[in-house]
Amino acid sequence: MRTRAALLALLLLALGVVPLAAQAPTQTTPATADQCITLEDFARAKVGEFPTDWKPRKDAGKSVYRVVEEKGLRFLRAASTGLGIQAAKQLEWDLGAYPMLAWSWRPREFPRGADERDSGTNDSALAVYLLVPYSRLTGPKAVKYIWSARVPVGTHLNSNYGLTQVLVLRTGDPGKDEWVEERVNALADYKKSFGESETPKPAGIAVLTDSDDTKSSAQGDYANFRACRG
């Protein structure tokens, strides 16, 4: 019989999406237990390599994501050329006690002509997922937060036959190579997006920088993933 961890790993690998200003953050030190818990700060990852405790949906994804260090900060850099492959980290936490999902990100290159409202141009420089177990066949349910080149902030889309609910958090080029800190109520977004009242147990987090639909290239950085109290 497969263990629960193995089943969750299969869910993460099955994740697929089908279309329907701040200063540089400091490296996360052990977070205060009563406020935030660290989900990923890449502190133990090897610079220049794909992080070993993450899994790409396809092996080719290992060429897209690598750990980089700048000014003492370690983060995940994504550089996609004609690819659309997620990378995920399997982990669980108490979403009821820590409903807020926080991270830092910055776009470096938007995919040319991208517009997430159109299945033919559904690429994003940056995307972060909250993953929740659902089915071994279809993969997990997910709330996907994106930084879009042109879709207005607040737009709600869906993909993967409704299993992925997409929320636009940022739009357009910030104009400066600066990190932006995000803090969202992932539990509230999940319940509202899927019309559910119960609090799920997360299966993990994922990221996606893709450029396959536009057949172009895209780049973006991710850092300091935390789960925080409301």
C-alpha positions as CSV (number, residue, x, y, z in Angstrom):
1,M,0.0,0.0,0.0
2,R,1.3,3.4,-0.9
3,T,2.1,5.8,2.0
4,R,0.3,9.1,2.2
5,A,3.6,10.9,1.5
6,A,4.0,8.9,-1.7
7,L,0.4,9.7,-2.8
8,L,1.0,13.4,-2.2
9,A,4.2,13.2,-4.2
10,L,2.2,11.7,-7.1
11,L,-0.3,14.6,-6.8
12,L,2.4,17.1,-7.0
13,L,4.0,15.5,-10.0
14,A,0.5,15.3,-11.7
15,L,0.0,19.1,-11.3
16,G,-0.8,20.5,-14.7
17,V,-2.4,23.8,-15.8
18,V,-4.6,24.1,-18.8
19,P,-5.8,27.7,-19.6
20,L,-10.0,28.0,-19.4
21,A,7.6,47.9,-4.2
22,A,9.8,46.5,-1.8
23,Q,13.5,46.3,-1.1
24,A,15.4,43.0,-1.3
25,P,14.1,40.8,1.5
26,T,16.4,39.5,4.2
27,Q,17.2,35.8,4.4
28,T,14.6,34.2,6.6
29,T,16.0,33.3,10.0
30,P,14.0,30.8,12.1
31,A,10.5,32.4,12.1
32,T,8.7,33.2,15.3
33,A,6.5,30.2,15.8
34,D,3.5,32.2,16.9
35,Q,3.6,34.4,13.8
36,C,5.1,32.6,10.8
37,I,6.6,29.3,9.9
38,T,9.2,29.0,7.1
39,L,8.0,26.9,4.2
40,E,11.1,27.5,2.0
41,D,14.0,29.9,2.3
42,F,16.5,27.9,0.1
43,A,19.1,28.3,2.9
44,R,20.1,24.7,2.6
45,A,20.0,24.5,-1.1
46,K,23.1,24.4,-3.3
47,V,23.7,27.6,-5.3
48,G,23.5,27.0,-9.0
49,E,21.4,23.8,-8.7
50,F,17.8,22.7,-8.7
51,P,16.7,22.4,-5.1
52,T,16.8,18.8,-4.1
53,D,13.6,18.9,-1.9
54,W,11.5,20.2,-4.9
55,K,10.1,18.2,-7.8
56,P,9.6,19.4,-11.3
57,R,6.5,18.1,-13.1
58,K,8.8,17.0,-15.9
59,D,12.5,16.4,-15.8
60,A,13.1,19.2,-18.2
61,G,12.0,21.6,-15.5
62,K,15.3,21.1,-13.7
63,S,16.8,23.2,-16.4
64,V,14.4,26.0,-15.7
65,Y,14.9,26.6,-12.0
66,R,18.1,27.0,-10.0
67,V,19.1,28.5,-6.7
68,V,20.9,31.9,-6.8
69,E,22.5,34.0,-4.1
70,E,22.7,37.8,-4.1
71,K,23.8,39.9,-1.1
72,G,23.4,37.0,1.3
73,L,19.9,36.1,0.0
74,R,19.2,32.7,-1.5
75,F,16.3,32.4,-3.8
76,L,14.9,30.4,-6.8
77,R,15.5,31.9,-10.2
78,A,13.4,30.7,-13.1
79,A,14.4,31.1,-16.8
80,S,12.0,29.5,-19.3
81,T,12.5,29.3,-23.0
82,G,9.5,27.8,-24.7
83,L,8.7,25.6,-21.7
84,G,5.8,25.5,-19.2
85,I,6.8,23.2,-16.3
86,Q,5.9,23.7,-12.6
87,A,8.2,22.9,-9.7
88,A,6.6,21.9,-6.4
89,K,7.6,21.3,-2.8
90,Q,5.6,18.7,-0.9
91,L,4.8,19.8,2.7
92,E,1.9,20.1,5.1
93,W,1.0,22.7,7.7
94,D,-2.0,23.8,9.7
95,L,-3.8,26.1,7.3
96,G,-6.4,27.0,9.9
97,A,-3.7,28.3,12.3
98,Y,-1.6,29.8,9.6
99,P,-3.9,30.9,6.8
100,M,-1.7,33.6,5.3
101,L,0.7,32.7,2.6
102,A,3.7,35.1,2.2
103,W,6.6,35.3,-0.2
104,S,8.8,37.7,-2.2
105,W,9.1,37.8,-6.0
106,R,10.3,39.9,-8.8
107,P,9.8,39.6,-12.6
108,R,12.8,39.8,-14.8
109,E,11.3,39.1,-18.3
110,F,7.6,38.8,-19.2
111,P,6.7,36.3,-22.0
112,R,6.2,38.1,-25.2
113,G,2.5,38.7,-26.0
114,A,1.3,36.9,-22.9
115,D,-2.3,37.2,-21.8
116,E,-3.6,34.6,-19.3
117,R,-7.2,35.1,-20.4
118,D,-6.4,33.4,-23.7
119,S,-5.4,29.8,-23.9
120,G,-3.1,30.5,-26.8
121,T,-1.1,33.0,-24.8
122,N,-1.5,31.7,-21.2
123,D,2.1,32.4,-19.9
124,S,3.3,34.2,-16.8
125,A,6.6,35.5,-15.6
126,L,5.6,34.5,-12.1
127,A,3.1,32.2,-10.5
128,V,2.8,30.8,-7.0
129,Y,0.4,27.9,-6.0
130,L,-1.2,26.7,-2.9
131,L,-1.7,22.9,-3.5
132,V,-4.5,20.8,-1.8
133,P,-4.9,17.1,-2.3
134,Y,-7.7,16.0,-4.6
135,S,-7.2,13.1,-7.0
136,R,-4.4,10.9,-8.2
137,L,-5.8,11.0,-11.7
138,T,-6.3,14.8,-12.1
139,G,-3.8,16.1,-9.6
140,P,-4.4,18.5,-6.7
141,K,-6.7,21.5,-6.4
142,A,-4.8,24.7,-6.5
143,V,-5.1,28.5,-5.9
144,K,-2.7,30.1,-8.3
145,Y,-1.4,33.6,-7.8
146,I,0.1,35.3,-10.8
147,W,2.1,38.4,-11.8
148,S,0.7,39.1,-15.2
149,A,2.0,41.3,-18.0
150,R,-1.4,42.8,-18.8
151,V,-4.3,41.2,-17.1
152,P,-5.8,43.6,-14.5
153,V,-5.2,43.1,-10.8
154,G,-8.1,41.3,-9.1
155,T,-9.1,39.3,-12.2
156,H,-10.2,35.7,-11.4
157,L,-9.7,33.0,-13.9
158,N,-9.8,29.2,-13.8
159,S,-7.9,26.4,-15.5
160,N,-7.3,22.7,-15.4
161,Y,-11.1,22.0,-15.7
162,G,-11.7,24.3,-12.7
163,L,-9.2,22.6,-10.4
164,T,-6.9,25.6,-10.6
165,Q,-8.4,28.9,-9.5
166,V,-6.2,31.8,-10.8
167,L,-6.0,35.2,-9.0
168,V,-4.0,38.1,-10.5
169,L,-2.0,39.9,-7.8
170,R,0.2,42.1,-9.8
171,T,0.2,43.5,-13.3
172,G,2.9,45.0,-15.5
173,D,6.6,45.8,-15.2
174,P,7.5,47.4,-11.9
175,G,10.2,49.4,-13.6
176,K,12.8,48.6,-11.1
177,D,14.7,45.4,-10.3
178,E,13.2,45.3,-6.7
179,W,11.6,42.5,-4.7
180,V,7.9,42.7,-4.0
181,E,6.6,41.2,-0.8
182,E,3.2,39.4,-1.0
183,R,0.9,38.3,1.8
184,V,-2.4,36.7,0.9
185,N,-5.1,34.9,2.9
186,A,-4.7,31.6,1.1
187,L,-7.4,29.9,3.2
188,A,-10.0,32.5,2.5
189,D,-9.1,32.5,-1.2
190,Y,-9.4,28.7,-1.4
191,K,-12.8,28.6,0.3
192,K,-14.2,31.4,-1.8
193,S,-12.7,30.1,-5.1
194,F,-14.0,26.5,-4.6
195,G,-17.1,27.3,-2.6
196,E,-16.0,25.1,0.3
197,S,-16.5,25.7,4.1
198,E,-14.0,23.2,5.5
199,T,-10.3,23.9,6.0
200,P,-8.2,21.6,3.9
201,K,-4.7,20.3,4.7
202,P,-2.2,21.6,2.1
203,A,-0.1,19.3,0.0
204,G,2.5,21.9,-0.7
205,I,3.5,24.9,-2.7
206,A,4.5,25.3,-6.3
207,V,5.9,27.9,-8.8
208,L,5.6,28.4,-12.5
209,T,7.5,30.6,-14.9
210,D,6.3,29.6,-18.4
211,S,6.6,30.6,-22.0
212,D,5.4,27.6,-23.9
213,D,2.1,29.1,-25.3
214,T,3.8,32.3,-26.5
215,K,6.8,30.4,-27.7
216,S,9.0,33.0,-26.2
217,S,11.0,33.3,-23.0
218,A,10.3,34.4,-19.4
219,Q,12.3,35.0,-16.2
220,G,11.4,35.6,-12.6
221,D,12.7,35.1,-9.0
222,Y,11.0,33.6,-5.9
223,A,12.1,33.9,-2.2
224,N,11.1,33.5,1.4
225,F,8.0,31.4,1.4
226,R,6.2,31.5,4.8
227,A,2.8,30.5,6.3
228,C,1.6,33.1,8.8
229,R,-1.2,33.7,11.3
230,G,-3.9,36.1,10.2
